[in-house]
Amino acid sequence: MESQAQALAADPHLQQFIEVESQKQKFQQLVHGLTELCWDKCMDKPGPRLDSRTETCFVNCVERFIDTSQFILNRLEQTQKSRMSPESLSD
């Protein structure tokens, strides 16, 4: 167990890979949670067709999801850039 921790600390590529995979997992959890939220919020009772209110609710919910996803991706990109900036390397 200790040698795995040492290998992880010694290999920055492995550490970055694990961080990226962790971020992917968090994003997938977010997608699942938002899908559940939109379903619970918008779907009163399943039927053969969606009424206009339900369809509008789903469209709005998905659009908010896209907005939120874009915000999160931008924030992760900013975080990654700040970690790679020369100022952060000199600390």
Secondary structure as the mmCIF struct_conf table of DSSP 4:
data_model
#
loop_
_struct_conf.conf_type_id
_struct_conf.id
_struct_conf.beg_label_comp_id
_struct_conf.beg_label_asym_id
_struct_conf.beg_label_seq_id
_struct_conf.end_label_comp_id
_struct_conf.end_label_asym_id
_struct_conf.end_label_seq_id
HELX_RH_AL_P HELX_RH_AL_P1 GLU A 2 ALA A 10
HELX_RH_AL_P HELX_RH_AL_P2 PRO A 12 CYS A 42
BEND BEND1 ASP A 44 LYS A 45
BEND BEND2 PRO A 48 ARG A 49
HELX_RH_AL_P HELX_RH_AL_P3 SER A 52 MET A 84
BEND BEND3 SER A 85 SER A 85
HELX_RH_AL_P HELX_RH_AL_P4 PRO A 86 SER A 90
#
